[in-house]
Each structure stands twice: as C-alpha cells, then as structure tokens.
Amino acid sequence: MKFELGFGTGCQQVDINDENLQAVLTPNKVAHEYFGTDAVDQAIENPIGTPKLREIVRPGEKIAVITSDITRPMPTHTVMPPLLRELYRGGIKKEDITLVFALGSHRNHTREEMRRLAGSAYEEIKCVDSDPCDCIRIGETELGTPVDITRSVAEADRRICLGNIEYHYFAGYSGGAKAVMPGCSTPDAIQNNHSKMVRDDAHAGKLSGNPVREDIEEAAAMVGVDYILNVVLDEHKEIIYAVAGDVIAAHRHGCRFLDDLYKTKIKKRADIVIVSQGGAPKDLNLYQTQKALDNSKHAVKDGGTIILVGSCREGFGNKIFEEWMTAADTPHSLIERVNNDFRLGGHKAAAIAMVLEHADISLVSDMPDKLVRSIFMQPCRSLQHAYDAALLRHGEKASVIVMPYGGSTLPAE
C-alpha cells in the first residue's frame, strides 16, 4: 500500500507491503449531531454540573473570560458570540466583561493578533493578555506550586474558562482548569507544576492520579472557576462537540468524547511506527512536532523505531529547547537535567529523551543532517528511505503502525 503523510505544505510517500502493515491509526467514526456555533449553543443550553450561565451571573458583576493564546487552535472568535449572548441574558453589561488571553510562558500578542483571535468580541469588550508581572498570590498547592494568578482574573467576580480539549503529553488532556493554571500564572508556578512531568502517571490520556493535572485542578479550585466552555475539534480544526458547566464534570465529559474520537485500540505494539503531525502549520518546528512523537511512543515496541515525519523548517522553535538538545552528551542526561533544574523548553527535550530511552528515532525533516545526528536522531530526507532503513534493521517481517495525525491520535493497548 502507498501512504501519503503530511510534510509542511506537501507530503511524504511510502510503500508498505500488506503483510507488514499492522494498523493505520486515524480518528474513529463518532456520531455527533451539531457543528460549529450550533454545538456551542447546545452546550450552553445544556450545562453539565451547573445551572445555566445566565442563572449563575448577577448584574454588576465583573466577568473574566479566559481563553487560549495564539499558539493554541481554540476558535475563540466562534465561541465568543454565543457566550456573550448568554452573559447579556444574565444582565451582564459589556463594559463588565474582560477577555483574558492566557499566555502561560508565551509572548504577548499584538493588537492585530488579539483582534483575529477574539473576532467580533474585540470591538465589543475589553481584551487583555495575562500578565505574569502583575499577579495575586492565592496560596500554594500540596505539591508546592505557588498559585499566583494574573490580577484581571484573580479580582474578577466570576471566572469563565474557554479551551479546546485534546491530548496533552503530561497533563493528560488540555482544557478545563488549564486555562487558569498554567495559563494565567507565573514562570515559577508553571515550572513547579510542569516539573512533575517526569513521573510515571504524567502522560497523555490520564487524569486520575496524574500529578500535573491534579495540581492544576487544585490550583483552580483555590482560585475559583465558575463555568467552562470547552470544544473538541476535528483534524480540520472545526468544532464538532462542545461542553459547558462545571470545571471538572464538564471537562471529563468532553475528555470521554475525545477518547471516543481519537483514542485508538491496538492489539500490540509494532516494530516500526511512522508518525506525522499532519503537515503545516503543526510541523513548523521540532517543538510542535514533538507532540506527535510523544503519542507514537505508546505504539512502538521497546527497541523499535519511530519514523517522525515533520518539516521543522524553522528548526527547534524554542531557544531553551534548542540549547538543551544541542548541549546534551546523552539522552539520559536530559532526563537527569530536568529533574535537577526544570526549565520550560527544556521539558520538551526531556520528553524526547524519555522516548529515546525505549526506541530509535529517524527524523524526516528539513533540518540539517549533522544537527539531527547531534540530537540523537537519524536524519532522512525521504520517508521511503527512512522506512527501507528501518526494515533492514528489524527484518522483512517487521510490523508497522502508521499514524497520519499523530498529534491527535492516542494508541492504547
């Protein structure tokens, strides 16, 4: 069979014999009745674990609506109009609503970027970035994470969290309370929370017992989240499902739908896993392409080979990530480093090292060969060449799993 996997704005092709092919992991067929704003309207009219939002808010209250920044695919511009209508039904005035972009550790937006993200809401309500230099200390979690929350969120009477639910490689899932912590916090708080990523239970698809997720939700409970509105997107970034209501109950409902859509059962792990983010813009750099790599580790045998397909034409995508990857003597030294000196950006390097502990990685990319070798991967200019080399290593009868949308497909035995 011939497969085409997304690579930048084009694709990479590979021929795989039928007897080698164990599985092709793509999103499952899941019935869903509503799309786009219709799905959002349905969620707002049928909240999970709370009354309707119009019954929660009171006239005169200050409302902070917290949403994702430009690095996330959350379609805030689609979600805001129905949400604002619901707030207005509850007697809230537009001058009492602030849309806060949760930056986490990312850069500030330009006004034009805010306008593009917020859509029509930009002209209707106040829009601001979270500010790590202007935070209020709420307390500290049991794991020692300082709950420092940006003032525009901490001082609001009501807090509404927006987000899209997808797999997160150490918080289990995105969405829910994650908008507040780490979204609206400080670098110190984020680093303390994310440092738990090296624990065994901190991985994609896990909620209960996941120290990163539980720390996030403990922090959010201390701050107080009145309502969430989360969406699930298909591979084309269109809304196919939405949940609203309680920060835990509604989020869990959305996670179950995501599992039905993107969690794919496999009979056994394969010798060779071929995985792509699906092309541009998801594979612009190695920092983003790593998401597909991390999901693919659940499909490969110990000692197997992962063929990671991603243009990475802009290189590493993060200075700290690049410094850690290029300075390391061995993959294991990165894991030791993140344990002793957790740094955002460095955590991605450690995540790659954790994969390298169990499998080889061949990288089909636009990055220079010498650079790829220096970061413990085998460079390949074509997918077919990478696959042929992997067959030589594992034998003509090697089993193969293909993951064309690796960033949003989670293998499960």
C-alpha positions as CSV (number, residue, x, y, z in Angstrom):
1,M,0.0,0.0,0.0
2,K,1.1,3.5,-0.7
3,F,0.7,6.2,2.1
4,E,1.0,9.9,1.9
5,L,1.8,11.7,5.2
6,G,1.6,15.5,5.7
7,F,5.0,17.2,5.5
8,G,5.0,21.0,5.6
9,T,2.7,22.2,2.8
10,G,3.3,18.9,0.9
11,C,3.6,15.3,1.7
12,Q,6.0,12.3,2.0
13,Q,5.2,9.0,0.5
14,V,6.0,5.4,1.5
15,D,5.2,2.0,0.1
16,I,4.4,-0.7,2.7
17,N,3.7,-4.3,2.0
18,D,0.3,-5.5,3.2
19,E,1.9,-8.3,5.3
20,N,3.9,-5.7,7.3
21,L,1.1,-3.3,7.9
22,Q,-0.4,-3.9,11.4
23,A,-2.7,-0.8,11.6
24,V,-3.4,2.7,10.4
25,L,-4.5,4.9,13.3
26,T,-6.9,7.6,12.3
27,P,-9.8,9.3,14.1
28,N,-12.7,7.0,14.9
29,K,-16.1,7.5,13.4
30,V,-18.2,9.1,16.1
31,A,-21.7,10.3,15.7
32,H,-22.2,14.0,16.6
33,E,-25.3,16.0,15.8
34,Y,-24.1,19.6,16.0
35,F,-21.2,21.5,14.5
36,G,-19.7,25.0,15.0
37,T,-21.8,27.5,16.8
38,D,-24.7,25.1,16.9
39,A,-22.6,22.8,19.1
40,V,-21.7,25.7,21.3
41,D,-25.3,26.8,21.6
42,Q,-26.3,23.3,22.6
43,A,-23.6,23.1,25.3
44,I,-24.7,26.5,26.8
45,E,-28.3,25.4,26.9
46,N,-27.4,22.1,28.5
47,P,-24.6,22.7,31.0
48,I,-23.1,19.8,33.0
49,G,-22.9,20.1,36.7
50,T,-24.0,23.8,37.0
51,P,-27.1,25.9,36.3
52,K,-27.2,27.8,33.1
53,L,-24.7,30.6,33.0
54,R,-27.4,33.3,32.8
55,E,-28.6,31.9,36.2
56,I,-25.1,32.0,37.7
57,V,-24.1,35.6,37.0
58,R,-25.6,38.7,38.5
59,P,-25.9,42.2,37.1
60,G,-23.0,44.4,38.1
61,E,-20.5,41.5,38.5
62,K,-17.1,41.7,36.8
63,I,-16.6,38.8,34.5
64,A,-13.2,37.4,33.4
65,V,-13.4,35.1,30.3
66,I,-10.1,33.3,30.0
67,T,-9.2,31.9,26.6
68,S,-6.1,30.4,24.8
69,D,-3.4,32.4,23.2
70,I,-2.2,32.3,19.6
71,T,-0.2,29.1,20.0
72,R,-3.4,27.1,20.5
73,P,-6.1,26.2,18.0
74,M,-9.0,27.3,20.2
75,P,-11.6,29.1,18.0
76,T,-12.3,31.9,20.4
77,H,-13.8,34.0,17.6
78,T,-16.5,31.3,17.1
79,V,-17.3,30.7,20.7
80,M,-17.5,34.3,22.0
81,P,-20.7,35.5,20.3
82,P,-23.0,32.8,21.8
83,L,-21.2,33.1,25.2
84,L,-21.7,36.9,25.2
85,R,-25.4,36.5,24.3
86,E,-25.7,34.2,27.4
87,L,-24.0,36.7,29.6
88,Y,-26.2,39.5,28.4
89,R,-29.3,37.4,29.1
90,G,-28.0,37.2,32.7
91,G,-27.9,41.0,32.9
92,I,-24.2,41.5,32.4
93,K,-23.1,44.6,30.6
94,K,-20.4,44.5,28.0
95,E,-18.2,47.0,30.0
96,D,-18.1,44.5,32.9
97,I,-16.6,41.7,30.7
98,T,-12.9,41.2,30.1
99,L,-11.5,38.6,27.7
100,V,-8.1,37.5,29.0
101,F,-5.7,35.6,26.8
102,A,-3.9,33.1,28.9
103,L,-0.3,33.4,27.8
104,G,1.3,30.9,30.1
105,S,5.0,31.2,29.3
106,H,4.4,32.6,25.8
107,R,4.9,36.1,24.4
108,N,2.4,38.9,24.4
109,H,0.0,39.4,21.5
110,T,-0.1,42.3,19.1
111,R,-3.4,44.1,18.9
112,E,-4.0,42.7,15.5
113,E,-3.5,39.2,16.8
114,M,-5.9,39.9,19.6
115,R,-8.4,41.1,17.0
116,R,-8.0,38.0,14.9
117,L,-8.4,35.6,17.9
118,A,-11.4,37.4,19.5
119,G,-13.3,38.1,16.3
120,S,-16.3,40.4,16.7
121,A,-15.8,40.4,20.5
122,Y,-12.7,42.5,20.1
123,E,-14.8,45.5,19.3
124,E,-17.4,44.7,21.9
125,I,-15.5,44.0,25.2
126,K,-12.1,44.7,26.7
127,C,-9.3,42.3,25.6
128,V,-6.0,41.9,27.5
129,D,-3.1,39.5,27.9
130,S,-2.4,37.8,31.2
131,D,0.4,39.5,33.0
132,P,2.9,37.4,35.0
133,C,4.4,40.6,36.5
134,D,1.0,41.6,38.0
135,C,-0.3,38.6,39.9
136,I,-2.0,38.0,43.2
137,R,-0.9,35.2,45.5
138,I,-3.8,33.0,46.3
139,G,-1.9,30.3,48.1
140,E,0.2,27.2,47.5
141,T,-0.8,23.7,46.4
142,E,0.1,20.5,48.3
143,L,2.9,19.9,45.7
144,G,4.3,23.4,46.4
145,T,3.1,25.2,43.3
146,P,2.5,28.9,44.1
147,V,-1.0,29.9,43.0
148,D,-0.1,33.3,41.6
149,I,-2.9,34.4,39.2
150,T,-2.9,37.5,37.0
151,R,-4.8,40.3,38.6
152,S,-7.5,40.7,35.9
153,V,-8.6,37.1,36.6
154,A,-8.0,37.0,40.4
155,E,-10.0,40.1,41.1
156,A,-13.0,39.2,38.9
157,D,-16.3,38.2,40.5
158,R,-16.8,35.4,38.0
159,R,-14.3,33.3,36.1
160,I,-15.2,31.5,32.9
161,C,-12.6,29.3,31.2
162,L,-12.6,28.5,27.5
163,G,-10.4,26.0,25.8
164,N,-10.2,23.1,23.3
165,I,-9.8,19.6,24.6
166,E,-7.0,17.5,23.1
167,Y,-4.4,15.1,24.4
168,H,-1.6,16.7,26.4
169,Y,1.6,14.7,26.8
170,F,1.9,15.2,30.5
171,A,-1.2,16.9,31.8
172,G,-3.4,14.2,30.3
173,Y,-5.7,16.5,28.4
174,S,-5.8,20.2,27.6
175,G,-8.9,22.3,28.5
176,G,-10.7,22.7,31.8
177,A,-8.8,24.3,34.6
178,K,-5.6,24.5,32.5
179,A,-6.8,28.0,31.3
180,V,-6.1,29.3,34.8
181,M,-3.1,27.2,35.7
182,P,-0.7,27.5,34.0
183,G,-2.5,29.8,31.6
184,C,-2.7,32.9,33.9
185,S,0.2,32.3,36.2
186,T,3.9,33.0,36.6
187,P,7.0,31.2,35.3
188,D,7.8,30.0,38.8
189,A,4.4,28.4,39.2
190,I,4.4,26.9,35.7
191,Q,7.9,25.4,36.3
192,N,6.9,23.8,39.6
193,N,3.8,22.3,38.1
194,H,5.4,21.1,34.9
195,S,8.4,19.6,36.8
196,K,6.1,16.7,37.7
197,M,6.1,15.6,34.1
198,V,8.8,13.0,34.6
199,R,6.6,11.0,37.0
200,D,5.1,7.8,35.5
201,D,1.5,8.8,35.8
202,A,2.0,12.1,34.0
203,H,1.1,11.2,30.4
204,A,-1.4,11.7,27.7
205,G,-4.9,10.4,28.3
206,K,-4.5,10.0,32.1
207,L,-6.5,12.2,34.6
208,S,-6.9,10.3,37.9
209,G,-3.6,10.0,39.7
210,N,-1.8,12.3,37.2
211,P,0.2,14.7,39.4
212,V,0.4,17.5,36.9
213,R,-3.4,17.5,36.2
214,E,-4.3,17.2,39.9
215,D,-2.0,20.0,40.8
216,I,-3.6,22.2,38.1
217,E,-7.1,21.4,39.4
218,E,-6.2,22.0,43.0
219,A,-4.9,25.5,42.0
220,A,-8.0,26.3,40.0
221,A,-10.2,25.3,43.0
222,M,-8.3,27.7,45.1
223,V,-8.9,30.5,42.6
224,G,-12.5,29.5,41.8
225,V,-13.8,28.7,38.3
226,D,-17.5,29.3,37.9
227,Y,-18.0,27.8,34.5
228,I,-16.2,26.4,31.5
229,L,-17.0,26.2,27.8
230,N,-14.7,23.7,26.0
231,V,-14.8,22.4,22.5
232,V,-13.4,19.4,20.6
233,L,-12.0,20.0,17.1
234,D,-11.7,17.6,14.2
235,E,-8.5,17.3,12.2
236,H,-9.5,20.4,10.2
237,K,-9.9,22.5,13.4
238,E,-13.7,22.6,13.1
239,I,-15.8,22.4,16.2
240,I,-17.6,19.0,16.3
241,Y,-18.5,18.9,20.0
242,A,-18.8,21.3,23.0
243,V,-19.3,21.0,26.7
244,A,-20.2,23.7,29.3
245,G,-20.7,23.9,33.0
246,D,-18.6,22.6,35.9
247,V,-14.8,22.9,35.6
248,I,-14.4,19.2,36.4
249,A,-17.6,17.4,35.4
250,A,-18.0,19.2,32.0
251,H,-14.3,18.7,31.3
252,R,-14.4,15.0,32.0
253,H,-17.5,14.7,29.7
254,G,-15.5,16.3,26.9
255,C,-12.5,14.1,27.6
256,R,-14.7,11.0,27.2
257,F,-15.9,12.2,23.8
258,L,-12.3,12.9,22.8
259,D,-11.3,9.4,23.7
260,D,-14.2,8.0,21.6
261,L,-12.9,10.1,18.7
262,Y,-9.1,9.9,18.9
263,K,-8.1,7.0,21.3
264,T,-7.4,4.0,19.0
265,K,-7.0,0.5,20.3
266,I,-4.1,-1.5,19.1
267,K,-3.6,-5.3,19.5
268,K,0.1,-5.0,20.2
269,R,3.0,-2.6,19.7
270,A,4.8,-2.5,16.4
271,D,8.5,-2.8,15.4
272,I,8.2,0.4,13.3
273,V,5.9,3.3,13.8
274,I,5.5,6.0,11.1
275,V,4.1,9.2,12.5
276,S,3.3,12.7,11.2
277,Q,1.7,15.8,12.8
278,G,-0.3,16.1,9.5
279,G,1.8,18.8,7.9
280,A,1.7,22.6,8.2
281,P,1.4,24.5,10.4
282,K,1.7,21.7,13.0
283,D,5.2,20.7,11.9
284,L,6.7,24.1,11.6
285,N,9.3,23.3,14.2
286,L,10.5,20.4,16.3
287,Y,9.0,21.9,19.4
288,Q,5.5,21.4,17.9
289,T,6.3,18.1,16.0
290,Q,7.3,16.5,19.3
291,K,3.6,16.2,20.2
292,A,3.2,13.5,17.5
293,L,6.4,11.8,18.6
294,D,5.1,11.6,22.2
295,N,1.8,9.9,21.2
296,S,3.7,7.4,19.0
297,K,5.7,6.1,21.9
298,H,2.6,4.3,23.0
299,A,2.6,2.2,19.8
300,V,6.2,1.2,19.4
301,K,7.9,-1.9,20.9
302,D,10.9,-1.4,23.2
303,G,13.9,-1.4,20.9
304,G,11.7,-0.4,17.9
305,T,12.0,2.5,15.5
306,I,9.8,5.6,15.3
307,I,10.0,7.4,12.0
308,L,8.9,11.0,12.7
309,V,7.8,13.0,9.7
310,G,7.8,16.8,10.0
311,S,9.3,19.6,8.0
312,C,10.6,21.5,11.1
313,R,11.7,24.2,8.5
314,E,12.0,26.7,11.3
315,G,14.3,24.5,13.4
316,F,13.8,23.9,17.1
317,G,11.2,26.6,17.7
318,N,12.4,27.4,21.2
319,K,15.8,28.7,22.3
320,I,15.9,26.8,25.6
321,F,14.7,23.6,23.9
322,E,17.5,24.1,21.3
323,E,20.2,24.8,23.9
324,W,19.3,21.7,26.0
325,M,19.1,19.4,22.9
326,T,22.4,20.5,21.4
327,A,24.3,20.6,24.7
328,A,23.4,17.1,25.9
329,D,26.0,14.4,25.9
330,T,23.4,11.6,26.1
331,P,19.6,11.4,26.0
332,H,19.6,10.3,29.7
333,S,21.5,13.4,30.8
334,L,18.4,15.4,29.7
335,I,16.2,13.5,32.0
336,E,18.6,14.0,34.8
337,R,18.8,17.7,34.0
338,V,15.1,18.3,34.0
339,N,14.9,16.6,37.4
340,N,17.5,18.8,38.9
341,D,16.8,22.1,37.0
342,F,13.4,22.2,35.4
343,R,13.2,24.7,32.7
344,L,10.3,25.4,30.3
345,G,11.6,24.4,26.8
346,G,14.0,22.0,28.4
347,H,11.0,19.9,29.4
348,K,10.4,19.2,25.7
349,A,14.0,18.0,25.4
350,A,13.5,15.7,28.3
351,A,10.3,14.3,26.8
352,I,12.2,13.4,23.6
353,A,14.9,11.8,25.7
354,M,12.3,9.7,27.5
355,V,11.2,8.3,24.1
356,L,14.8,7.7,23.1
357,E,15.2,5.5,26.2
358,H,13.0,2.9,24.6
359,A,13.2,3.4,20.8
360,D,15.3,4.8,18.0
361,I,14.0,7.9,16.2
362,S,14.5,8.6,12.5
363,L,13.6,12.1,11.6
364,V,12.4,13.0,8.1
365,S,12.7,16.8,8.1
366,D,14.3,19.9,6.5
367,M,16.8,20.2,9.4
368,P,20.5,19.8,8.6
369,D,21.7,16.2,8.8
370,K,24.6,17.0,11.1
371,L,22.3,18.8,13.5
372,V,19.8,15.9,13.6
373,R,22.6,13.4,14.4
374,S,23.8,15.7,17.2
375,I,20.4,15.4,18.9
376,F,20.5,11.6,18.9
377,M,18.2,11.0,15.8
378,Q,18.9,9.5,12.4
379,P,18.3,12.1,9.6
380,C,16.4,11.1,6.5
381,R,15.4,13.2,3.5
382,S,12.6,10.9,2.4
383,L,10.1,8.8,4.3
384,Q,10.7,5.9,1.9
385,H,14.5,5.9,2.7
386,A,13.7,6.0,6.4
387,Y,11.3,3.1,6.1
388,D,13.7,1.0,4.0
389,A,16.5,1.5,6.6
390,A,14.1,0.5,9.4
391,L,13.2,-2.7,7.5
392,L,16.9,-3.5,7.2
393,R,17.2,-3.2,11.0
394,H,14.1,-5.1,12.1
395,G,13.8,-7.6,9.2
396,E,11.5,-8.1,6.3
397,K,8.7,-9.3,8.5
398,A,8.7,-6.2,10.8
399,S,5.3,-5.0,11.9
400,V,4.3,-1.4,11.1
401,I,1.8,1.1,12.5
402,V,1.1,4.3,10.6
403,M,-0.2,7.4,12.4
404,P,-1.0,10.2,9.8
405,Y,-2.4,12.6,12.5
406,G,-0.1,11.7,15.4
407,G,-0.7,14.8,17.4
408,S,-4.3,13.9,17.9
409,T,-4.3,10.1,17.8
410,L,-3.5,8.2,21.0
411,P,-2.8,4.5,20.7
412,A,-4.0,2.3,23.6
413,E,-3.4,-1.4,24.1
